[in-house]
Amino acid sequence: MQVICNEKLETTIFPVIIEYYKSKRELCEKGKNMMKKNGNVNQYELHYGKLLYILTQHSYWNRKHNPYLLCTCSRGEAVQNLAKGKQHVCKRVSHHQRLHKTTHSKNYWEANMRLMIANPDKFVYTVKDYRDWCDEHKDGISHFGIHPNLLPLEEIRLDVFHLCCAIARCLLDYYLRILVSKHLKRFPDKLFELMKKNKFGNFHVVVFQTNESFNKF
């Protein structure tokens, strides 16, 4: 998708992906009906966070009030609770709650559209206004994305590969460059020898030697 077109354009993703989720949901329901006699079958999908925000049209990370996809926690709520000596408990959004908020958001949007059509000179309501309202009053949930019945988030498992890579690079940068390299003079030479023995290319060694960013790995 990144090669063909801009992945942020919902018009390029939704026409295809909605049909896929409709057929997948039908297949899942048939499978559950077949397996009722023999037990329960749970089906999961692996997604990374950025795509889920696009598919659900949830409030993004830079939103002020409710940027979290799976819970109703406000931005900074956990930090504020810890600062007050309180234990923070994350409040997850159930499927029923997500359905209710999606329906309410859709009704609110359509009511404002009717009001704007009836009073075009006096009343203006934009997508930004709607997204701001969803962020503040509906835990960031809007109806612009794929319907929760087609994309139940309870069946989603997040792909944390890129997060793990980012954490590993931060640890490498901190421990190898700041702590170890500055205090152990012979360590860098031994590290480069070890990297070459373990089939790292000259490029990887040069990244260390020239203090380039580990993001280039």
C-alpha positions as CSV (number, residue, x, y, z in Angstrom):
1,M,0.0,0.0,0.0
2,Q,2.9,2.4,0.8
3,V,4.3,1.8,-2.7
4,I,1.1,2.1,-4.6
5,C,-0.5,5.1,-2.9
6,N,-0.7,7.2,0.3
7,E,-1.7,4.8,3.1
8,K,-3.4,7.6,4.9
9,L,-6.0,8.1,2.2
10,E,-9.0,6.1,3.5
11,T,-10.6,6.1,0.1
12,T,-7.8,3.9,-1.2
13,I,-8.0,1.4,1.6
14,F,-11.6,1.1,2.7
15,P,-13.3,-0.1,-0.6
16,V,-11.1,-3.1,-0.6
17,I,-10.7,-3.8,3.1
18,I,-14.4,-3.6,4.0
19,E,-15.2,-6.3,1.5
20,Y,-12.4,-8.4,2.9
21,Y,-13.7,-8.0,6.5
22,K,-17.3,-8.8,5.4
23,S,-16.2,-12.1,3.8
24,K,-14.0,-12.9,6.8
25,R,-16.8,-12.2,9.3
26,E,-19.1,-14.6,7.3
27,L,-16.4,-17.2,7.3
28,C,-15.9,-16.8,11.0
29,E,-19.6,-17.2,11.8
30,K,-19.8,-20.3,9.7
31,G,-16.8,-21.7,11.5
32,K,-18.2,-21.0,14.9
33,N,-21.5,-22.6,14.0
34,M,-19.7,-25.7,12.8
35,M,-17.6,-25.9,16.0
36,K,-20.3,-25.4,18.5
37,K,-20.6,-29.1,19.2
38,N,-16.9,-29.6,19.6
39,G,-15.9,-26.5,21.5
40,N,-15.1,-22.8,21.1
41,V,-12.6,-21.5,18.5
42,N,-11.0,-18.1,18.9
43,Q,-9.6,-16.4,15.8
44,Y,-7.2,-13.6,16.0
45,E,-5.5,-11.1,13.6
46,L,-2.1,-9.5,13.9
47,H,-2.0,-5.8,13.2
48,Y,0.3,-2.9,13.9
49,G,-1.1,0.2,15.7
50,K,-0.9,2.8,12.9
51,L,-3.0,0.7,10.5
52,L,-5.6,0.1,13.2
53,Y,-6.0,3.8,13.8
54,I,-6.6,4.3,10.1
55,L,-9.1,1.4,9.9
56,T,-11.1,2.4,12.9
57,Q,-10.7,6.2,12.4
58,H,-10.1,6.6,16.1
59,S,-8.6,9.7,17.6
60,Y,-4.9,9.8,16.7
61,W,-1.9,9.9,19.1
62,N,-1.6,13.7,19.0
63,R,-5.2,14.2,20.2
64,K,-5.7,16.1,23.5
65,H,-8.2,13.9,25.4
66,N,-8.6,10.3,24.3
67,P,-5.9,9.0,22.0
68,Y,-5.9,5.4,23.2
69,L,-7.4,2.8,20.9
70,L,-8.4,0.1,23.4
71,C,-9.3,1.9,26.6
72,T,-11.1,4.9,27.9
73,C,-8.1,6.4,29.8
74,S,-7.5,10.1,29.2
75,R,-4.2,11.4,27.9
76,G,-1.8,11.7,30.9
77,E,-4.3,10.1,33.3
78,A,-1.9,7.4,34.4
79,V,1.0,9.8,35.1
80,Q,-1.3,12.1,37.1
81,N,-2.6,9.2,39.2
82,L,0.9,8.1,39.9
83,A,2.0,11.6,40.9
84,K,-0.9,11.6,43.4
85,G,0.1,8.3,44.8
86,K,-2.9,6.5,43.2
87,Q,-2.7,3.2,41.4
88,H,-3.8,3.5,37.8
89,V,-6.3,1.0,36.5
90,C,-6.7,0.9,32.7
91,K,-10.4,0.8,31.7
92,R,-10.7,-1.2,28.5
93,V,-13.6,-0.5,26.0
94,S,-15.8,-3.6,25.6
95,H,-17.3,-4.5,22.3
96,H,-20.8,-3.5,23.5
97,Q,-19.5,-0.1,24.6
98,R,-17.8,0.4,21.2
99,L,-21.0,-0.4,19.4
100,H,-23.0,2.0,21.5
101,K,-20.5,4.9,21.0
102,T,-20.2,4.2,17.3
103,T,-23.9,4.4,16.8
104,H,-24.2,7.5,19.0
105,S,-21.4,9.2,17.1
106,K,-23.0,8.4,13.8
107,N,-26.4,9.8,14.9
108,Y,-24.7,12.9,16.2
109,W,-22.9,13.4,12.9
110,E,-26.0,12.9,10.8
111,A,-28.0,15.3,13.1
112,N,-25.5,18.0,12.5
113,M,-25.4,17.4,8.8
114,R,-29.2,17.8,8.6
115,L,-29.0,21.0,10.7
116,M,-26.3,22.4,8.4
117,I,-28.3,21.5,5.3
118,A,-31.4,23.2,6.7
119,N,-29.4,26.3,7.8
120,P,-26.4,26.6,5.4
121,D,-25.9,30.3,6.2
122,K,-26.1,30.1,9.9
123,F,-24.6,26.7,10.9
124,V,-21.4,25.1,9.8
125,Y,-20.2,21.8,11.1
126,T,-16.9,20.3,9.8
127,V,-15.1,16.9,10.0
128,K,-12.7,18.6,12.4
129,D,-15.5,19.7,14.7
130,Y,-16.8,16.1,14.7
131,R,-13.4,14.6,15.4
132,D,-12.9,17.1,18.3
133,W,-16.3,16.1,19.7
134,C,-15.5,12.3,19.5
135,D,-12.1,12.9,21.1
136,E,-13.6,14.7,24.1
137,H,-16.9,13.0,24.6
138,K,-16.8,9.5,23.0
139,D,-13.4,8.2,24.0
140,G,-12.1,9.0,20.5
141,I,-14.5,6.6,18.8
142,S,-16.0,7.7,15.5
143,H,-18.2,6.0,12.9
144,F,-15.9,6.9,10.0
145,G,-14.0,3.7,10.2
146,I,-14.8,0.0,9.7
147,H,-17.8,-1.0,11.8
148,P,-16.9,-2.8,15.1
149,N,-18.9,-5.9,14.1
150,L,-16.7,-6.3,11.1
151,L,-13.5,-5.5,12.9
152,P,-13.9,-6.5,16.6
153,L,-10.8,-5.3,18.4
154,E,-11.1,-8.1,20.9
155,E,-9.8,-10.4,18.1
156,I,-6.8,-8.2,17.4
157,R,-3.3,-8.8,18.7
158,L,-0.8,-5.9,18.2
159,D,2.4,-6.4,16.3
160,V,5.1,-5.0,18.6
161,F,8.0,-5.9,16.3
162,H,8.9,-2.3,15.4
163,L,8.5,-1.3,19.1
164,C,10.9,-4.0,20.2
165,C,13.4,-2.9,17.5
166,A,13.1,0.8,18.7
167,I,13.7,-0.3,22.3
168,A,16.7,-2.4,21.3
169,R,18.2,0.5,19.4
170,C,17.7,2.8,22.4
171,L,19.4,0.3,24.8
172,L,22.3,-0.2,22.4
173,D,22.8,3.6,22.0
174,Y,22.6,4.2,25.8
175,Y,24.6,1.2,27.2
176,L,27.2,0.7,24.4
177,R,27.9,4.3,23.6
178,I,27.3,6.3,26.8
179,L,28.1,3.8,29.6
180,V,30.4,1.2,28.3
181,S,32.4,2.9,25.5
182,K,33.3,5.9,27.6
183,H,34.4,3.9,30.6
184,L,36.1,0.9,29.0
185,K,38.7,2.0,26.4
186,R,39.4,-1.4,24.9
187,F,35.7,-2.4,24.7
188,P,35.0,-0.8,21.3
189,D,37.8,-2.7,19.6
190,K,36.7,-6.0,21.1
191,L,33.1,-5.3,20.1
192,F,34.1,-4.7,16.4
193,E,36.1,-7.9,16.3
194,L,33.1,-9.8,17.8
195,M,30.7,-8.2,15.3
196,K,32.9,-9.3,12.3
197,K,33.2,-12.8,13.7
198,N,29.4,-13.1,13.9
199,K,29.1,-12.1,10.2
200,F,28.1,-8.5,10.7
201,G,29.0,-6.4,7.6
202,N,31.5,-3.6,7.5
203,F,28.5,-1.2,7.3
204,H,27.3,-2.2,10.8
205,V,30.8,-1.7,12.2
206,V,31.1,1.7,10.6
207,V,27.8,2.8,12.2
208,F,29.4,2.2,15.6
209,Q,32.7,3.7,14.7
210,T,31.3,6.9,13.3
211,N,28.6,7.3,16.0
212,E,25.8,7.2,13.4
213,S,22.2,6.6,14.4
214,F,21.3,3.0,15.1
215,N,18.1,3.6,13.0
216,K,20.3,2.9,10.0
217,F,20.5,-0.8,11.0
